Amino acid sequence: MTTTNGRGQAGDHFSAEQARYQTVQESAEFQELRNRYRSWVIPVTIASLAWYFLYVLLAAYAHGFMATQVFGNINIGLILGLLQFVSTFAVTAAYVKFAGSTLDPIADKIRSDFEAGR
């Protein structure tokens, strides 16, 4: 029995495409790509959130510490706040480098194999 995919087209083509995508997802290369991605993203996300919440907690409960003058009108709170931006850009740059050297070659191979019908 042939079904339609909501656009009046036969669903057989959709099923074949869906099977191809499922085959890719089950491949060892795709699993390696997911594992490498997760092994980088999860620890960095945890560290970034911990750093952010530490800053928020210090700002909320350690007023004296955060107000400590370092030089002139610059205090620890301001420095830590600016370091939040610096760390965000550093994580972004590190991810771009990681993705370019580790993830992209695997993803490119998966894509080229998929597009070639392998």
N, C-alpha and C positions, 0 to 999 in steps of 0.2 A: 504494500500500500504506500502510495506517495502522498506526503503532506505538503502543505504550503508553509512558507516561512513568514507570512504576514504581508508579503508584497506580491502574492499571487504566483510566486516562482516555486518550482518543485523543490522539496526539502532534501532530495538526494544529494545535491551539490553541497548543501550546508552540512549534512552528515559527514561527507567525505572530508571537508575542510576541518570540521570539528575533530575528526579522527586524526588528521595530520597534526593539529595543534596538541592533542592529547599525547601523541607519539613523541613529539618534541619535549613536552613537559616531563615525560617519563624517562627520557634519555639520560645517560650518565653525564653527558656534557652539561645539560641544563641543570641537573642536580648539583653538579660541581659549581656552576655559576651561582646558584642560589646559596649554597653553603659559603662560598667566598664572600658574597655580598653580605650575608647575615653575620659572618664572623667579624666583619669590619663595622657594619652599621650598628649592631646591637650594643657592643661595648662603648662605642663612641657616643651613642645616644644616651646611654646610662650615665657616662661621665659628664656629658654636657648638661643633662638635667640636674645631676648632683651639684655641679658647679653653679648653675642658675639658682637652684633652691637654697644653696648655701648663702649666696649673695642676698636673696630675699630674706632668709632667716636672720642674717646678720643685720640687714637694714631694719628689720622689724624689732629685734630683741637686743641688739648690741649697739645701741645709740652712741655710747661713750667711745667704743672701739672705732666705729665708723667715722666719728667726728674727730678722731685724732689727726692733728695737723701734721703733714709730712714736710711741706715747705710752702710758705706764703699762705694763700687761701686754699691750697690743694690738700684735701684730706683723704684718708684711706677709702672712704665710701666712694668718692669720686673716681679714684684710681681703679678700684674694683669694678665700678660701673663701666668705665671705659674699657677695662679688660674683657668685659662681656662681649663687646663689639669685636675686639681683637681676636678673641677665641672663636667667635662665629666665623670670621673670615679665615682664620687658620684651619678650622675644621673643613670649611668649604674647599679651600685650596688643597688640603690633604686628600679629601675625597676625590676631587677632580684628578689628582695625580694617581691615586689608587685605582680609580675606575679606568683611566686611560691605559695603565700598564697591566692591570690584572683582569678586570671585568670585560672591557671592550674587545680584546682579542677573542675571548671565548664567545661572547655575544655575536661578534661578526661571523665567526665560523658557523654558529648555530643558524644565523640568518641566511648565510649563503647556501648552506645545506638545505634549509627549508625552501628557499626560492628555487633551488635546482631540483626540488622534488625528491631529495634523499631523506 
